[in-house]
Amino acid sequence: MTGHLNFDITHTGIVLSFYGIGSVIGSWLGGFFTDRFGEYRVQSLSLFLSAPLFIMIPLFPTVEGMACIILLQSIISETFRPANSVAITKYAKPQNLTRAFSLNRMAVNLGFSIGPALGGILSAISYEFLFAINTSGALIAGIVYVKFFRKRHKLFQAKVQERQNHQQELVAKVKEKSKSPYRDVPFLIFCFFCTIFSICFFQFFNTIPIFYKEVAKMDQATIGYVLGYSGFIIVLLEMLVVNLADKYLSIAKTILYGALLCAIAYAILAIDHHFSVLLLSITLLSVSEILVLPFMSTITALRSGKENQGAYMGLNGMSFSFSFIITPLLGTQIVYQLGFDTLWLGTGSILALSAVALYFVIRWMLPQDKYTQAEGLGGH
């Protein structure tokens, strides 16, 4: 937007905030529609409706037009996420639930690793060509999804029903489910701290690249390599780390350690700007992501019931979507007013407090945490 459309930083931030607003709305709608029409229909429609919106983006070169089309595109595409999370819960074996979420995230991170480089190549050819490829990708994904899951969606219903009933009996032993996630006070508190964590963590996509450029004096290629290294680490280590955590730690302790690693990763950026410190920081951030995000999805799946999984996944998705609105604006404002060191130390402190809070909230939600993870889901 800044290079091709000549938007200034303020206008670019406004457009990105509209993406965040659309993400919040899409997460809620995705959960709402999934509970009523099923994850198969919601995912299919999201993929097919995203395609024409991608091709339309270059037709809106003004700030107002771009904000509107990005808002609409974000709403449609983000309905996919809660439905996708419900599908993982539906098709994964109970004992493999966290690993299933982890594998799904690993695929997403692989896309994040390849996407920026491929996007740079395509945009160098033509921005219109870039969005044409996005359109083709959405269509192909929709066709493959429908072809692969249309019959399986029907064949799995009986098995899935039996599986879900068994899981509901086990989970009922460790918690009482509310009919609506919006009346589930422990879960609402959990989502609040998920939002705090995500606002801090997702500076990875906003202020960290600016920090690398302005303070660490990295060129654009080096920044790309460092961010790509993060994706590589996640793809390489995610399944191994999740398996070890699943075997030796409770869910509460796993998220506690992961959030504390994230706090350290940001705090050390205020101490030294040497490349080795930056590499250590990005490594800790990557491991933190592995330890926190898939287990947060597992908690949401465990907390929900068969009839309200979409609503729970949607609400948890909204807690992360809020960070797409808040983080770009808040992070840059703190930097401009107080400097990067204040931002990193403040972020580290808030993350440390959030880590402790999440630990106790999860213990409250899942009082027999280790039973739920290991015995109840057929693990170790």
VEXDREN-2710 file (C-alpha; in Angstrom, 1 decimal):
% VEXDREN-2710
k/r/px/py/pz
1/MET/0.0/0.0/0.0
2/THR/2.8/2.4/0.8
3/GLY/4.8/1.5/-2.3
4/HIS/2.2/0.8/-5.0
5/LEU/-0.7/3.0/-3.9
6/ASN/1.4/5.7/-2.1
7/PHE/-0.6/5.5/1.1
8/ASP/1.1/7.2/4.1
9/ILE/1.7/5.2/7.3
10/THR/-1.5/6.6/9.0
11/HIS/-3.7/5.6/6.1
12/THR/-2.0/2.2/5.8
13/GLY/-2.6/1.6/9.5
14/ILE/-6.3/2.5/9.1
15/VAL/-6.7/0.0/6.3
16/LEU/-5.0/-2.7/8.3
17/SER/-7.2/-1.9/11.3
18/PHE/-10.2/-2.5/9.0
19/TYR/-8.8/-6.0/8.3
20/GLY/-8.8/-6.5/12.1
21/ILE/-12.4/-5.3/12.4
22/GLY/-13.4/-7.7/9.6
23/SER/-11.5/-10.5/11.4
24/VAL/-13.5/-10.0/14.6
25/ILE/-16.8/-9.9/12.7
26/GLY/-15.8/-12.9/10.6
27/SER/-14.8/-15.0/13.6
28/TRP/-18.1/-14.3/15.3
29/LEU/-20.1/-15.1/12.2
30/GLY/-18.0/-18.2/11.4
31/GLY/-18.8/-19.6/14.9
32/PHE/-22.5/-18.7/14.6
33/PHE/-23.0/-20.2/11.2
34/THR/-20.9/-23.3/12.0
35/ASP/-23.2/-24.3/14.9
36/ARG/-26.2/-23.9/12.6
37/PHE/-25.1/-25.1/9.2
38/GLY/-22.0/-27.2/9.9
39/GLU/-18.3/-26.7/9.3
40/TYR/-18.4/-28.2/5.8
41/ARG/-20.7/-25.6/4.4
42/VAL/-19.0/-22.7/6.1
43/GLN/-15.5/-23.6/5.0
44/SER/-16.7/-24.3/1.4
45/LEU/-18.6/-21.0/1.1
46/SER/-15.7/-19.0/2.7
47/LEU/-13.2/-20.4/0.2
48/PHE/-15.4/-19.8/-2.9
49/LEU/-16.7/-16.4/-1.8
50/SER/-13.1/-15.2/-1.1
51/ALA/-12.0/-15.8/-4.7
52/PRO/-14.0/-13.0/-6.4
53/LEU/-13.1/-10.6/-3.6
54/PHE/-9.4/-11.1/-4.1
55/ILE/-9.6/-10.2/-7.8
56/MET/-11.6/-7.1/-6.9
57/ILE/-9.1/-5.6/-4.5
58/PRO/-7.0/-3.7/-7.2
59/LEU/-10.3/-2.0/-8.4
60/PHE/-10.4/0.0/-5.1
61/PRO/-7.2/2.2/-5.1
62/THR/-8.5/4.9/-2.7
63/VAL/-8.1/4.7/1.1
64/GLU/-11.8/4.5/1.6
65/GLY/-12.3/1.9/-1.1
66/MET/-9.4/-0.2/0.0
67/ALA/-10.7/-0.2/3.6
68/CYS/-14.1/-1.3/2.5
69/ILE/-13.0/-4.1/0.3
70/ILE/-10.4/-5.3/2.8
71/LEU/-13.2/-5.3/5.5
72/LEU/-15.5/-7.4/3.4
73/GLN/-12.7/-9.8/2.3
74/SER/-11.6/-10.2/5.9
75/ILE/-15.1/-11.0/7.1
76/ILE/-15.6/-13.7/4.4
77/SER/-12.2/-15.3/4.8
78/GLU/-12.1/-15.2/8.6
79/THR/-15.4/-17.2/8.8
80/PHE/-13.2/-20.1/7.7
81/ARG/-11.2/-20.2/11.0
82/PRO/-13.8/-21.3/13.6
83/ALA/-15.3/-23.8/11.1
84/ASN/-11.8/-25.2/10.4
85/SER/-11.2/-25.5/14.2
86/VAL/-14.4/-27.4/14.6
87/ALA/-13.5/-29.6/11.7
88/ILE/-10.2/-30.5/13.4
89/THR/-12.1/-31.3/16.6
90/LYS/-14.5/-33.4/14.6
91/TYR/-12.0/-35.5/12.5
92/ALA/-9.1/-35.8/14.9
93/LYS/-9.0/-38.7/17.3
94/PRO/-9.5/-37.4/20.9
95/GLN/-6.0/-38.4/22.0
96/ASN/-4.5/-36.5/19.1
97/LEU/-6.4/-33.3/19.5
98/THR/-3.5/-31.0/20.4
99/ARG/-1.3/-32.6/17.8
100/ALA/-4.0/-32.1/15.2
101/PHE/-4.2/-28.4/16.0
102/SER/-0.4/-28.2/15.9
103/LEU/-0.2/-29.9/12.5
104/ASN/-2.8/-27.5/11.1
105/ARG/-0.8/-24.6/12.5
106/MET/2.4/-26.0/11.0
107/ALA/0.8/-26.0/7.6
108/VAL/-0.3/-22.4/8.1
109/ASN/3.3/-21.4/9.2
110/LEU/4.7/-23.1/6.1
111/GLY/2.4/-20.9/4.1
112/PHE/3.6/-17.8/6.0
113/SER/7.2/-18.8/5.3
114/ILE/6.6/-19.2/1.6
115/GLY/4.0/-16.5/1.1
116/PRO/6.0/-13.3/1.6
117/ALA/8.7/-14.4/-0.8
118/LEU/6.3/-15.6/-3.4
119/GLY/4.2/-12.4/-2.9
120/GLY/7.3/-10.3/-3.5
121/ILE/8.1/-12.1/-6.7
122/LEU/4.5/-11.8/-8.0
123/SER/4.1/-8.2/-7.0
124/ALA/7.3/-7.4/-8.8
125/ILE/5.6/-8.7/-12.0
126/SER/2.2/-7.0/-11.3
127/TYR/0.0/-6.4/-8.3
128/GLU/-3.0/-7.4/-10.5
129/PHE/-1.2/-10.7/-11.2
130/LEU/-0.6/-11.2/-7.4
131/PHE/-4.4/-11.0/-6.7
132/ALA/-5.2/-13.2/-9.7
133/ILE/-3.0/-15.9/-8.2
134/ASN/-4.7/-15.4/-4.8
135/THR/-8.1/-15.8/-6.5
136/SER/-6.9/-19.0/-8.2
137/GLY/-5.5/-20.3/-4.9
138/ALA/-8.8/-19.8/-3.2
139/LEU/-10.7/-21.5/-6.0
140/ILE/-8.4/-24.5/-6.1
141/ALA/-8.5/-24.8/-2.3
142/GLY/-12.3/-24.7/-2.4
143/ILE/-12.5/-27.3/-5.2
144/VAL/-10.0/-29.7/-3.5
145/TYR/-11.8/-29.3/-0.1
146/VAL/-15.3/-30.1/-1.6
147/LYS/-14.0/-33.0/-3.6
148/PHE/-12.1/-34.5/-0.7
149/PHE/-14.6/-33.9/2.1
150/ARG/-18.1/-34.1/0.4
151/LYS/-18.4/-37.8/0.8
152/ARG/-16.3/-38.1/4.0
153/HIS/-18.5/-35.4/5.6
154/LYS/-21.5/-37.9/5.4
155/LEU/-19.6/-41.1/6.0
156/PHE/-18.0/-39.8/9.2
157/GLN/-21.2/-38.6/10.8
158/ALA/-21.9/-41.8/12.7
159/LYS/-18.3/-42.3/13.9
160/VAL/-17.9/-38.7/14.8
161/GLN/-21.2/-38.7/16.8
162/GLU/-19.9/-41.7/18.8
163/ARG/-16.5/-40.1/19.3
164/GLN/-18.0/-36.8/20.4
165/ASN/-20.4/-38.4/22.9
166/HIS/-17.5/-40.3/24.4
167/GLN/-15.4/-37.1/24.7
168/GLN/-18.4/-35.2/26.2
169/GLU/-18.7/-37.8/28.9
170/LEU/-15.0/-37.5/29.8
171/VAL/-14.8/-33.7/29.7
172/ALA/-18.0/-33.5/31.8
173/LYS/-16.1/-35.0/34.6
174/VAL/-13.8/-32.0/34.9
175/LYS/-16.0/-29.1/34.1
176/GLU/-19.6/-27.9/33.7
177/LYS/-20.3/-26.5/30.3
178/SER/-22.4/-23.3/29.8
179/LYS/-24.9/-23.3/27.0
180/SER/-23.3/-20.1/25.6
181/PRO/-19.6/-19.2/25.7
182/TYR/-20.7/-15.6/26.4
183/ARG/-22.1/-16.8/29.8
184/ASP/-19.1/-18.9/30.6
185/VAL/-17.3/-16.6/33.0
186/PRO/-14.0/-18.6/33.3
187/PHE/-13.8/-19.0/29.5
188/LEU/-14.4/-15.2/29.1
189/ILE/-11.6/-14.5/31.5
190/PHE/-9.4/-17.0/29.6
191/CYS/-10.3/-15.2/26.3
192/PHE/-9.4/-11.8/27.8
193/PHE/-5.9/-13.0/28.7
194/CYS/-5.6/-14.6/25.3
195/THR/-6.3/-11.2/23.8
196/ILE/-3.6/-9.6/26.1
197/PHE/-1.2/-12.3/25.0
198/SER/-2.0/-11.9/21.3
199/ILE/-1.7/-8.1/21.4
200/CYS/1.8/-8.5/22.8
201/PHE/2.9/-11.5/20.7
202/PHE/1.6/-10.3/17.3
203/GLN/4.0/-7.3/17.4
204/PHE/6.0/-9.9/15.5
205/PHE/4.1/-8.9/12.4
206/ASN/4.1/-5.1/13.0
207/THR/6.7/-3.4/15.3
208/ILE/9.4/-6.0/15.1
209/PRO/10.1/-5.5/11.4
210/ILE/10.2/-1.8/12.0
211/PHE/12.7/-2.4/14.9
212/TYR/14.8/-4.5/12.7
213/LYS/15.0/-1.8/10.0
214/GLU/15.3/1.3/12.1
215/VAL/17.3/0.2/15.2
216/ALA/19.1/-3.0/14.1
217/LYS/19.7/-1.5/10.6
218/MET/18.9/-4.6/8.7
219/ASP/18.1/-4.4/5.1
220/GLN/14.9/-5.8/3.7
221/ALA/16.4/-9.0/2.5
222/THR/17.9/-9.8/5.9
223/ILE/14.6/-9.0/7.6
224/GLY/12.9/-11.5/5.3
225/TYR/15.4/-14.1/6.1
226/VAL/15.0/-13.7/9.8
227/LEU/11.2/-13.8/9.6
228/GLY/11.5/-16.8/7.3
229/TYR/13.8/-18.5/9.8
230/SER/11.0/-18.2/12.4
231/GLY/8.6/-20.1/10.1
232/PHE/11.3/-22.7/9.4
233/ILE/11.8/-23.3/13.2
234/ILE/8.1/-23.7/13.7
235/VAL/7.7/-26.2/10.9
236/LEU/10.8/-28.1/12.0
237/LEU/10.1/-28.3/15.7
238/GLU/6.4/-27.9/16.3
239/MET/5.3/-31.6/16.3
240/LEU/8.3/-32.6/18.4
241/VAL/7.8/-29.9/21.0
242/VAL/4.0/-30.5/21.2
243/ASN/4.5/-34.2/21.6
244/LEU/7.0/-33.6/24.4
245/ALA/4.8/-31.1/26.1
246/ASP/1.8/-33.4/25.7
247/LYS/3.7/-36.2/27.4
248/TYR/5.4/-34.4/30.3
249/LEU/3.4/-31.2/31.1
250/SER/-0.1/-30.3/31.9
251/ILE/-1.8/-27.8/29.6
252/ALA/-1.6/-25.0/32.2
253/LYS/2.1/-25.5/32.7
254/THR/2.7/-25.7/28.9
255/ILE/1.0/-22.3/28.3
256/LEU/2.8/-20.8/31.4
257/TYR/6.2/-21.7/30.1
258/GLY/5.4/-20.7/26.6
259/ALA/4.1/-17.2/27.6
260/LEU/7.1/-16.7/29.9
261/LEU/9.4/-17.5/26.9
262/CYS/7.6/-14.9/24.9
263/ALA/8.1/-12.4/27.7
264/ILE/11.9/-13.1/27.7
265/ALA/12.0/-12.9/23.9
266/TYR/10.7/-9.3/23.9
267/ALA/12.5/-8.1/27.1
268/ILE/16.0/-9.0/25.8
269/LEU/15.5/-6.8/22.8
270/ALA/15.8/-3.8/25.2
271/ILE/19.2/-5.1/26.4
272/ASP/21.2/-5.6/23.2
273/HIS/20.6/-5.2/19.5
274/HIS/23.4/-7.5/18.3
275/PHE/22.3/-9.9/15.6
276/SER/22.9/-12.9/17.9
277/VAL/20.4/-11.5/20.4
278/LEU/17.9/-10.8/17.7
279/LEU/18.3/-14.4/16.5
280/LEU/17.9/-15.7/20.1
281/SER/14.8/-13.6/20.5
282/ILE/13.1/-14.8/17.3
283/THR/13.9/-18.4/18.3
284/LEU/12.3/-18.0/21.7
285/LEU/9.3/-16.4/20.1
286/SER/8.9/-19.3/17.7
287/VAL/9.1/-21.9/20.6
288/SER/6.7/-19.8/22.6
289/GLU/4.2/-19.8/19.7
290/ILE/4.5/-23.6/19.5
291/LEU/3.8/-24.0/23.3
292/VAL/0.9/-21.6/23.5
293/LEU/-1.3/-21.4/20.4
294/PRO/-2.2/-25.0/19.7
295/PHE/-2.9/-25.6/23.4
296/MET/-5.2/-22.6/23.6
297/SER/-7.2/-24.2/20.8
298/THR/-7.3/-27.5/22.7
299/ILE/-8.7/-25.7/25.8
300/THR/-11.4/-24.1/23.7
301/ALA/-12.3/-27.5/22.2
302/LEU/-12.4/-29.1/25.6
303/ARG/-14.5/-26.4/27.1
304/SER/-17.1/-26.5/24.4
305/GLY/-20.0/-28.9/23.9
306/LYS/-21.1/-30.6/20.7
307/GLU/-23.8/-28.0/20.0
308/ASN/-21.7/-24.9/20.7
309/GLN/-18.3/-25.7/19.4
310/GLY/-18.6/-23.1/16.6
311/ALA/-19.5/-20.4/19.1
312/TYR/-16.6/-21.2/21.4
313/MET/-14.1/-21.3/18.5
314/GLY/-15.5/-18.1/17.2
315/LEU/-15.2/-16.3/20.5
316/ASN/-11.7/-17.5/21.0
317/GLY/-10.9/-16.5/17.4
318/MET/-12.3/-13.0/18.2
319/SER/-9.9/-12.7/21.2
320/PHE/-7.0/-13.0/18.7
321/SER/-8.6/-10.9/16.0
322/PHE/-8.8/-7.9/18.3
323/SER/-5.0/-7.8/18.3
324/PHE/-5.1/-7.2/14.5
325/ILE/-6.9/-3.9/15.3
326/ILE/-5.0/-2.9/18.4
327/THR/-1.4/-4.0/17.9
328/PRO/-0.5/-2.0/14.8
329/LEU/-1.8/1.3/16.3
330/LEU/-0.7/0.8/19.9
331/GLY/2.7/-0.6/19.2
332/THR/3.7/2.2/16.8
333/GLN/2.3/4.9/19.1
334/ILE/4.3/3.7/22.1
335/VAL/7.5/3.6/19.9
336/TYR/7.0/7.1/18.6
337/GLN/6.2/8.5/22.1
338/LEU/8.5/6.4/24.4
339/GLY/10.9/4.4/22.2
340/PHE/11.5/0.8/21.5
341/ASP/13.1/-0.1/24.8
342/THR/10.1/1.0/26.7
343/LEU/7.9/-1.0/24.4
344/TRP/9.9/-4.2/24.8
345/LEU/10.2/-4.0/28.6
346/GLY/6.6/-3.2/28.9
347/THR/5.6/-6.0/26.6
348/GLY/7.8/-8.4/28.6
349/SER/6.3/-7.4/31.9
350/ILE/2.7/-7.7/30.6
351/LEU/3.4/-11.1/29.1
352/ALA/4.9/-12.3/32.4
353/LEU/1.8/-11.3/34.3
354/SER/-0.4/-12.8/31.6
355/ALA/1.5/-16.1/31.8
356/VAL/0.8/-16.4/35.5
357/ALA/-2.9/-15.3/35.1
358/LEU/-3.4/-17.8/32.3
359/TYR/-1.9/-20.6/34.4
360/PHE/-4.4/-20.0/37.3
361/VAL/-7.4/-19.4/34.9
362/ILE/-6.7/-22.7/33.1
363/ARG/-6.4/-24.5/36.5
364/TRP/-9.8/-23.0/37.3
365/MET/-11.3/-24.1/34.0
366/LEU/-9.7/-27.6/34.0
367/PRO/-9.1/-28.5/37.7
368/GLN/-8.0/-32.0/36.6
369/ASP/-5.8/-30.7/33.8
370/LYS/-3.4/-33.6/33.5
371/TYR/-6.3/-36.1/33.7
372/THR/-8.1/-34.2/30.9
373/GLN/-5.0/-34.2/28.7
374/ALA/-3.5/-37.5/29.4
375/GLU/-6.1/-40.0/30.5
376/GLY/-9.3/-38.4/29.4
377/LEU/-8.1/-37.9/25.8
378/GLY/-6.3/-41.3/25.7
379/GLY/-2.8/-39.9/25.8
380/HIS/0.2/-41.0/27.9
END
